[in-house]
Amino acid sequence: MDAILKTEGLTKQFGAMTALDNVSLTCQAGHIVGLLGPNGSGKTTLLKLVNGLLAPTSGRVLIDGLAPSPSTKARVSYLPDHTYFDNWMKVRDCVGLFADFYADFDRTKATDMLKALGIDTSMTFRTLSKGTREKVQLALVMSRQAQLYLLDEPIGGVDPAARDFILDTIIKNYNENGTVVISTHLIADVEKVLDDVIFLNAGRVMQISSADELRERTGKSVDEVFREAFRC
Amino acid sequence: MLSKLIKYEFKATGRIFLLTYVVVVALAGVNAAMLAVRPPSNSGLEVLYAGVSTVTGLLYGIAAFAAFLLTIVIVVVRFYRMLGDEGYLWFTLPVTPTQQIFGKLIPATVWTIVTTIVTLASVGLVTFRANWPSLLGSTWRSLASQGFNPGVWLVCGLVFILFSLLVNVMLFYAAIAWGPNLIKSSRLGGSVVAYIIIYVALEVINLVGVLVMVLMFANTFKATQTIPSVLTSADVAAINHAGAVFGTYFGIEYLILAVIGFFITRHFIGRKLNLS
């Protein structure tokens, strides 16, 4: 299979602090990849670099062979760890915005998903709770037929009861020919859906492996391996 | 894609501007009405009338000033916010940095022009008794009779104001885009410092231009002091010539500065974007 995402010697420094240090990795098309690491390990920085929201200090990012650009942004569906819609916007305005800018956006799918999540599309963003705002953004991001989904802590801000529902939403709705990269430190919740795992610590790649191969090799779950690797 | 960006910018800012215009026009209407119902002397209402008209006049003045201030604030804040949390939306859309800039610049320019028109119209409403069409017509004819071409001066003046507006907005954008790279620990602080640097540079360039013009046209400026009593046709020709050179120089300078501001902005949001 071809690589949908590739980084080569990717480094990002913020002043004296190195957030990512010489990261080289490859994600194959059609896989669900767990980008796993403790807080501050560089997961968000990596995803922002892939989206062109940060300029690398050195190294490069390639998405389907191309550097971040409007062309790659049309193929990447990104869920940041921020809510980004303006407070005056109604949920249906947000749906309209995605439909206007993304050719691969499925408006019907988004409307159905929002309905399933119990979200009233006439509500303004100002009136929604933080969790509901995140669900709206997730529904919009997952309603695209993207080649690459980059989900930054999609279950980080919701209660445990909602996590399975959100993971279900992701698994049922992503483009099956596409790749999903899920950044999280809540491994136990996502382990069951992962094909591959990337362990990141202090800006460096510690391990890249298939989830099955890791479990076979260590005789432990990914969550157990993670807890051992990052024990304080 | 640019038209869609412009559409969303107008949607985001439209409510605030329209509300502001309604307030300005309504207060202008109140002031016009106050002037129309001035009580006759010795009616006993003079003090009350003076008090109310002073308050309404003051409110109108504040509203008209606030409309301009609000326009500048919104133009700056909209771009500033694009480089904050909202950037996670706008910079992940499949649009180019150039489209992002024009998606903000075009609505900002349109709103500034509309604010100016609405404010001027509101002044016209307040002073409706002044018979502006007649006053402007007689001034126009007077200038034309002396050998000036008011139409050319008016068009050149409007173009000059438009360029001046563009350069100011672009330099705000350039400062906001450059700021986070100038002071990495404070986006706001960096933007303010960047604007001060840009503003000082702009003023130095303007000062040099003005000095050159004053030296070039010293005699013409002396001639303008005699207006309108003994202005000869040679004086009028000299003033027209000075105006043409002056306008062309600053028009070109502003256009160049706006283009420089555009490229600085594009460089930083295209190649040096560091969304916090």
Boltz contact constraints between the chains, C-beta under 6 A:
constraints:
  - contact:
      token1: [A, 15]
      token2: [B, 184]
      max_distance: 6.0
  - contact:
      token1: [A, 51]
      token2: [B, 92]
      max_distance: 6.0
  - contact:
      token1: [A, 53]
      token2: [B, 91]
      max_distance: 6.0
  - contact:
      token1: [A, 53]
      token2: [B, 275]
      max_distance: 6.0
  - contact:
      token1: [A, 54]
      token2: [B, 274]
      max_distance: 6.0
  - contact:
      token1: [A, 55]
      token2: [B, 272]
      max_distance: 6.0
  - contact:
      token1: [A, 55]
      token2: [B, 273]
      max_distance: 6.0
  - contact:
      token1: [A, 70]
      token2: [B, 94]
      max_distance: 6.0
  - contact:
      token1: [A, 70]
      token2: [B, 95]
      max_distance: 6.0
  - contact:
      token1: [A, 70]
      token2: [B, 96]
      max_distance: 6.0
  - contact:
      token1: [A, 73]
      token2: [B, 92]
      max_distance: 6.0
  - contact:
      token1: [A, 73]
      token2: [B, 94]
      max_distance: 6.0
  - contact:
      token1: [A, 74]
      token2: [B, 94]
      max_distance: 6.0
  - contact:
      token1: [A, 78]
      token2: [B, 92]
      max_distance: 6.0
  - contact:
      token1: [A, 80]
      token2: [B, 88]
      max_distance: 6.0
  - contact:
      token1: [A, 82]
      token2: [B, 85]
      max_distance: 6.0
  - contact:
      token1: [A, 82]
      token2: [B, 88]
      max_distance: 6.0
  - contact:
      token1: [A, 84]
      token2: [B, 85]
      max_distance: 6.0
  - contact:
      token1: [A, 84]
      token2: [B, 86]
      max_distance: 6.0
  - contact:
      token1: [A, 84]
      token2: [B, 88]
      max_distance: 6.0
  - contact:
      token1: [A, 84]
      token2: [B, 89]
      max_distance: 6.0
  - contact:
      token1: [A, 86]
      token2: [B, 12]
      max_distance: 6.0
  - contact:
      token1: [A, 100]
      token2: [B, 4]
      max_distance: 6.0
  - contact:
      token1: [A, 101]
      token2: [B, 93]
      max_distance: 6.0
